[in-house]
Amino acid sequence: MRLNEKYSTTIKEAAKKYFGVNTTVYLFGSRVDDSKKGGDIDLYIEPEGKDDLLKKKLKMLAELHKILGEQKIDIVIKRSDSLNYIEEVARSEGKLL
């Protein structure tokens, strides 16, 4: 996994701050593969609640950019009980932070 401890901790703390303490966060995409270079930070979030998800996502992104700098960060949020394709890939191939 190509995400240092500072980034991992910052992401987990921000997710719990905005989406609730029981929120889970997965890193997926190219950052999971140690043999690849570069790439954006792809996150899949399973929030504690379902209210104001877009507002919370934007606040979390703003905080991450402030702390981590201008990184390309994509956030996918679980919105229903059934998983779509990208959510299935994120859960099966991603790493739980």
N, C-alpha and C positions, 0 to 999 in steps of 0.2 A: 504494500500500500504506500503510495507516494503522497503522504500527508504527514507533516511533522506533528509532534505532540502539542505544540502551541496552537496550531490550526485546528486539530481535532478537539481539543479542550474548548477552544473559543466557540466552535460550531455547536458542540453539545450544549454548552451553557446558554448560548443565544436561543437555541431551539427550545430548551426547557423554559427560558424566560418568557418567550412569546407564545409558545404553544402548550405549555403545561409541563409539570414535573414528570409525568408518565409518558411523555413523548419519546418516540424512538427515531433515530436518525441513521440512515445508511449512506455510505459513500459508494457510488457506482460509476461505471464508465471507465475511461482511460486511466484515471488516477488509481484504480485498483490494481492495474497491471504494472509491476515493477520494471518490466523490460521496455516500457514506452516512455517517451519524453514529452514534456509539456502537457497541454490539455487543460480544459477548464475543470472546475470543481462541481461535480454533479451530485446533488443531495436528494434523497428521497425521505420525506418526513411523514410519519404516522402520528398525527396530533392527538392530544388528549380529548379535545372538543372539536366541534365543527363550526363555531361561530367566528365571523370576521376573518376568515382564512387569508384573503388577499391582503387586507390591511396588516395582518401579522407577518405575512411573508415579506411585504415591502419594508416593514420596520426591521425585520431580521436582516434582510439584505443590506440596508443602510448601515446597521451596526457592524456587520461583518466587513463591509468596505472601509468603514472608519478604522477598525482595529487591524485588519489584515492587509489593507491597501487595495488598490484597484485590481482585483482578481476577477476573472470571468467565473461567475458562480450561477449555476442553474439549480432551481429548487422545484421539485415535483412534490405535491402534497396529496396524500390519500384523502379522497373526498367521500367515498362510499364504501360499503362492505365488500363489493366485488372489485377485483383488481383488473385494470386494463393491462395491455401488453407491456408498456414501459414500467409499470409498477411491478409486474411479475419479474421482469428482468432485474430491476433494482433490488428486489428482495432475494432473488435466487443467486445472482452473481455479485451483488454488492457486499460490502463489509459493514457490519454494525459498528457504529462509533460509540 
